[in-house]
Amino acid sequence: MSPSLSPAFSPPRVAIVGGGPAGLMAAETLALAGVAVDLYDAMPSVGRKFLLAGRGGLNITHSEAFEAFASRYGSRRAQIEPMIQTFGPQALRDWVEALGVSTFVGSSGRVFPDGMKAAPLLRAWLQRLREAGVRFHVRHRWSGWAQDGSLRFATPAGPVECHAEATILALGGGSWARLGSDGAWVPLIEGRDISVAPLQPANCGFLVASPRTGVGGWSEHLRSRFAGQPLKSVAMRLDGEPGDQDTPLRPGEAMITADGIEGSLIYAMSAAIRERINTTGSATLLIDLAPGRPLERVLAEASHPRGARSLASHLQSRVGIAGIKMALLRECLTPDELADPARLAAGIKALRLRLTAARPLDEAISSAGGVCFENLDEGLMVRRQPGLFMAGEMLDWEAPTGGYLLTACLASGRRAGEGALAWLAARQH
């Protein structure tokens, strides 16, 4: 249960900067406890990235077991897990349904609202917040602090300042600048002696080195014919992982781009790929183009006499390799390798693709890096600056797509709201 304030005191005022899921959840937590909340956002309306993320079907959380769910937060699991223990997948679904929007579990285990869209959920949520007294101030771009500690904003009418007893910053990460998450807050935060890990792309695509020359990208042939096409029914893993001989390849699908590769399978591996590139300059992806067939069977099929048939016709009929998969084999293997059944079979089961860089941060679905948790207490308050709280994607954590990002953003917004309530309540005594 959230802390509450004594009714004997007039409501304190809290400023929340950022109108994404984390900021809105912090506003709800505070407003329902009787706090006066002013929420500021740089854009003409709030929740813009939330709406765009839901355009193809809003994935709010995941139905997998909690242990598996918590593991998705990687090196920051210790910081995220306490938040999702109190506001995790089931609590999130209950919250959505309390807004009048039912939910369902898709075939992949992902959880969606009925109708799949974000707009009905956001409308119901904003109505609840307005009824609770939250005041919204749009087109207010935060520009730091005044000398007296007031928040400064740039607005169409000119600069304004506001004073609040506590502040929650929920400014997002560094991706999707056109929707407000531009990372412009980093120097302002660092100027307050708060450490920030560099913002990096997460859930992103990667550039590929030409398999033939080691530089550039795909050949013109592959780029012109297959860019934008899905690569389905494959499995992948990053080469050189500890114990990788025993590590199963991850099944899924990806998409070939004009200069690299992206898609759900790549996004799930993006943190490991990015860190390998940061450390060694490149990362080698192993792609199994026939995950349903063991190497021995593929070798037997590749070795089968093909007579007058072309290699493409032979592999299509014997191994199910066709289209973009055949194009990748021709792109990545030499003519001698294609002509040798053993090396061809090895290529089908573990095609090597060298990745050299992540796509730019602004193209990423989300970002890694941000305000280091070591700056914050358990209530997400900056230890050296009492009354200043932070939440959402501007914190230093990352997670794959699949509902994990939204769940943690909402949970951290709730935690920051509860932390502010506890701090305000303690000041009353």
Residue, then its C-alpha position, 0 to 999 in steps of 0.5 A: m500500500s502506498p504511503s499517505l499524507s496527513p489530512a491535517f496538512s494542506p496538500p503538498r505540490v509535486a512536479i513531474v517532468g515527462g508525460g510517458p508511462a513512468g511519469l503518468m504512473a507517478a502522477e497517478t500514485l501521488a494524486l490518488a494519495g491526495v498530493a497536488v500534481d503538476l505534470y509537464d511535457a515538452m510535446p503538444s500532448v502526453g503519451r506520444k511514444f506510448l501511442l506509437a508503440g501501440r500502433g501495431g498492437l500494444n504489448i503491455t506485459h508478458s505472461e511467463a513465470f516471474e523468474a523468467f520475466a525478472s531475468r529479462y532485465g539482465s545486469r540490472r535485475a537486482q534494481i528492477e526486480p523489487m519494483i516488479q514484485t510489487f507492480g508486476p505483470q498480473a498487477l499491471r493487467d489488473w490495473v488495465e482492467a480497472l480502467g475498463v480495458s480487458t486484456f488477453v494473452g497472445s500465442s507468444g505469451r505476450v499480453f495485449p489489451d482487447g483491440m490491441k490499441a493504445a489509444p483507448l487505454l490512454r484516454a481512460w487513464l488520462q480521464r482518471l488522472r484529470e478526475a484525480g486533479v492532475r494538472f497537465h502543462v504541455r509544450h513545456r520543455w524542461s531546461g534545468w533549475a533556477q538558482d532558487g531550485s525552481l524548475r525552468f521551462a521553455t514554452p511558446a509564451g517564453p520561459v517560465e519557472c515553477h516551484a514544487e516541494a518534490t520533483i520526479l523526472a521521467l524524461g525517457g531515454g535517447s531514442w525517438a527524438r521526434l516524440g520527445s525522448d531525445g536525451a537532452w536532459v543528460p548534461l543538465i543531470e550531469g551538471r548536478d553531479i549525478s552520474v549518467a551512463p552513456l546512452q546507447p541503442a537497445n532493441c535495435g538493428f545492426l550494420v553488417a560487414s560484407p562477407r566477401t570484403g569485410v567492409g561495407g555491407w550487402s552486395e547490390h544484388l542482395r540489397s536490391r532484391f531482399a532488403g525489407q524481407p523477413l528471414k523466417s524460421v531461423a535460429m541464432r546465437l552470438d559466436g564466442e559466448p562462454g560455453d557456446q558449444d552447449t548453448p542452444l540457438r535462439p529460434g525466431e525471425a529477423m529482417i534483412t535491411a539495406d545495410g544490415i539486419e534487424g527484427s525481433l530475434i536481433y532485438a532480443m540479442s541486441a544487448a549482447i551484440r552491442e557489448r561485444i562490438n563495444t569490446t572487440g569492434s565486431a560481433t559474429l552472429l551464427i545463423d541456423l537456416a534449417p533449425g528443424r534439421p540436425l547437421e547430419r541430416v542436412l549433410a546427407e541431403a546436401s550430399h545427395p546427387r542432384g543430377a542436372r538440377s541447380l543447387a538452388s532447386h536441389l536445396q529447396s527440395r531436399v532442405g527447404i532452403a529457398g529465396i532469402k535463405m539461398a541468397l544469404l548462402r550465396e552472399c556468405l559462402t564462396p563458390d568452393e564452399l557451396a560446391d563442397p557438401a560438408r562446408l555447405a551443410a556447415g554453412i546452412k547450420a551455422l552461417r557466419l555474419r559479422l556485425t560492425a555497429a548498431r544502428p543510430l540511437d534515434e532509430a532504436i526502439s529503446s535505449a540503454g544507459g542513463v542515470c546510474f542506480e547508485n545515485l538513488d535510494e530504494g525510493l528512486m530519490v537522488r541521495r545527494q538531492p532530497g526531494l528529487f526522484m527519477a523514473g522510467e527509461m532515463l534510468d540505467w537499465e534495458a530489456p528486450t521487447g515483449g512487454y518488459l520495457l513497459t512493465a518496468c517503466l510503469a513499476s518504476g513510476r509507481r516506485a518513484g511516486e511512493g518514494a515521494l509520498a514517503w519523503l513528503a510524509a516524513r517531512q510533516h513530522 
